[in-house]
Amino acid sequence: VFGQSPGREVSSDSWSVHQGSFAVFSQITWRYSRLQLVPGLRAVAYLSDVSRLLPRIGDTPPLGFRRIDFALEPRLQVRIQAASRLALHAAAGLYHQSADAADLSAVFGNPQLGPARAVHGAVSAELQVFDPLSIEFGSFVRALFDLWARSPDLTPPLGRSLADSGSGLSYGGQLVVRFSPLRNPPGFHHHLSLLAEQ
């Protein structure tokens, strides 16, 4: 309540986090007639170093935590020139993302959180109406796994207020109209619709 001193149920935390990643990416392009395939693979290592694994308890010395996660992320792009003025595109891939440093608090989060995963997919069609004008319509979907969310346990273990047990789904579509006459900057009209569930 405004004007009143906070009660005893107030928590605070002070911690440090060092995060880094190293990745190697490779892809090849294969063409046959009107078909183009671009498979790729990304190998990545995620490093997370947290200064405190458990909340402060008296004068107990802090115990840190470090984890290294390795992941392989396959990717694939497909392009088909269906007609002289119509091109079809499709792409899919696996992605990872490290936990936010703010979620690695031993008091308010979980220092042992690992990377979240997502499977991305997209399809689109591009129509060259005439030379200066083209229209592109696409849709996409993202399935999310291992998201960081509040622990479902009524009494979470010490230092594990968050858990990587969440999931989600986002999808949408977009329409892009391009008009680019010669010797003039291109003009764009862009419309995007997005829906998300978690």
C-alpha positions in Angstrom: 0.0 0.0 0.0 1.3 3.4 -0.9 2.7 5.3 2.1 3.3 2.2 4.2 6.6 0.4 4.7 7.0 -2.9 3.0 6.3 -6.0 5.1 8.7 -8.8 5.8 7.8 -10.7 2.7 10.2 -8.8 0.5 13.0 -10.6 -1.3 16.1 -9.4 -3.2 18.9 -11.0 -5.0 22.3 -10.1 -6.4 24.0 -12.4 -8.8 26.2 -12.3 -12.0 25.8 -14.2 -15.2 28.2 -14.9 -18.0 26.8 -16.3 -21.2 28.3 -17.1 -24.6 27.8 -19.2 -27.6 30.0 -20.5 -30.5 28.5 -21.8 -33.7 29.6 -23.2 -37.0 27.2 -23.1 -40.0 27.3 -24.8 -43.4 24.9 -25.0 -46.3 24.9 -26.1 -49.9 22.8 -25.0 -52.9 21.4 -27.6 -55.3 19.5 -26.6 -58.5 17.7 -28.8 -61.0 15.5 -27.2 -63.6 13.0 -25.0 -61.7 13.8 -26.5 -58.3 16.3 -25.2 -55.9 17.2 -26.8 -52.5 19.3 -25.3 -49.8 19.9 -27.6 -46.9 22.0 -26.3 -44.0 23.2 -27.4 -40.6 24.3 -25.2 -37.6 26.3 -26.7 -34.8 26.2 -24.5 -31.7 27.5 -24.6 -28.1 25.9 -22.5 -25.3 27.8 -21.6 -22.1 26.1 -20.3 -19.0 28.0 -19.4 -15.8 26.0 -18.3 -12.8 27.6 -17.0 -9.6 25.0 -18.4 -7.2 23.1 -21.7 -7.4 21.1 -21.3 -4.2 19.6 -18.3 -2.4 21.7 -16.7 0.4 21.4 -18.7 3.6 23.1 -17.0 6.5 26.9 -16.9 6.0 27.0 -19.9 3.7 29.6 -19.4 1.0 28.1 -19.0 -2.5 28.1 -22.0 -4.8 28.1 -21.2 -8.5 26.8 -23.2 -11.4 28.1 -23.7 -15.0 26.6 -25.6 -17.9 27.4 -26.2 -21.5 24.8 -27.3 -24.0 25.4 -28.6 -27.5 22.8 -28.5 -30.2 22.5 -29.4 -33.9 20.1 -27.2 -35.9 19.1 -28.5 -39.3 17.7 -26.0 -41.9 16.1 -26.5 -45.3 15.0 -24.0 -47.9 13.0 -24.9 -51.1 12.2 -22.7 -54.1 10.2 -23.7 -57.1 9.7 -21.5 -60.2 6.2 -22.7 -60.9 5.8 -20.3 -63.8 7.6 -17.5 -65.5 6.1 -15.0 -63.0 5.3 -17.2 -60.1 7.7 -18.5 -57.5 6.9 -20.7 -54.5 9.1 -20.8 -51.3 9.2 -23.0 -48.3 11.6 -23.1 -45.3 11.9 -25.0 -42.0 14.5 -25.2 -39.3 15.3 -25.9 -35.6 16.4 -23.1 -33.4 17.6 -22.6 -29.8 17.8 -19.6 -27.5 19.7 -19.3 -24.1 17.8 -18.4 -21.0 17.6 -14.7 -20.1 20.0 -13.6 -17.4 17.1 -12.2 -15.4 15.6 -15.7 -15.2 18.8 -17.3 -13.7 18.4 -15.8 -10.3 18.5 -18.3 -7.5 15.7 -16.4 -5.7 13.3 -15.5 -8.5 14.3 -18.0 -11.2 16.4 -21.0 -11.8 20.2 -20.9 -12.4 20.0 -24.4 -14.1 17.7 -23.4 -16.9 18.8 -24.6 -20.4 18.1 -23.3 -23.9 14.6 -23.2 -25.2 13.8 -24.9 -28.6 11.7 -23.8 -31.5 10.7 -25.4 -34.8 10.1 -22.7 -37.5 8.2 -23.3 -40.7 7.2 -20.9 -43.5 5.7 -21.0 -47.0 5.2 -18.1 -49.4 4.3 -17.4 -53.0 5.6 -14.4 -55.1 3.8 -13.2 -58.2 5.4 -10.8 -60.6 2.2 -9.1 -61.9 4.1 -7.0 -64.3 7.7 -5.6 -64.3 7.3 -2.9 -61.6 4.7 -4.6 -59.5 5.0 -7.8 -57.5 2.8 -9.4 -54.7 4.0 -11.8 -52.1 1.9 -13.7 -49.6 3.3 -15.9 -46.9 2.4 -17.7 -43.7 4.5 -19.1 -40.9 4.3 -21.2 -37.7 6.6 -21.6 -34.7 6.3 -24.4 -32.2 8.1 -23.6 -29.0 9.4 -26.1 -26.4 11.3 -26.0 -23.1 10.1 -22.4 -22.4 10.9 -20.9 -19.1 7.7 -20.7 -16.9 6.7 -20.8 -13.3 7.3 -24.2 -11.7 4.1 -26.3 -11.6 5.0 -27.6 -8.2 3.1 -26.1 -5.2 6.4 -25.9 -3.3 9.3 -25.7 -5.8 12.7 -26.9 -4.7 15.1 -24.2 -3.4 16.5 -22.2 -6.3 14.0 -23.6 -8.9 11.1 -21.1 -9.0 11.2 -21.4 -12.8 11.2 -24.6 -14.9 11.8 -25.2 -18.6 8.5 -27.0 -18.9 6.5 -24.4 -21.0 5.4 -24.7 -24.6 3.8 -22.4 -27.1 2.6 -21.9 -30.6 2.7 -18.8 -32.8 1.5 -18.5 -36.4 0.5 -15.8 -38.8 0.6 -14.5 -42.3 1.8 -11.4 -44.2 1.1 -9.7 -47.5 3.7 -7.6 -49.2 3.1 -5.5 -52.3 6.2 -4.1 -54.0 6.2 -1.4 -56.7 9.7 -0.5 -58.0 9.8 1.4 -61.2 13.2 1.9 -62.9 15.4 4.6 -61.4 13.2 5.1 -58.4 13.3 3.7 -54.9 10.9 0.8 -54.4 7.6 1.3 -52.7 6.2 -1.2 -50.2 2.8 -2.0 -48.7 3.1 -4.5 -45.9 0.5 -6.2 -43.8 1.2 -8.6 -41.0 -1.1 -10.7 -38.8 0.2 -12.7 -35.9 -1.4 -15.0 -33.3 0.3 -16.7 -30.4 -0.6 -19.3 -27.8 1.4 -20.3 -24.7 
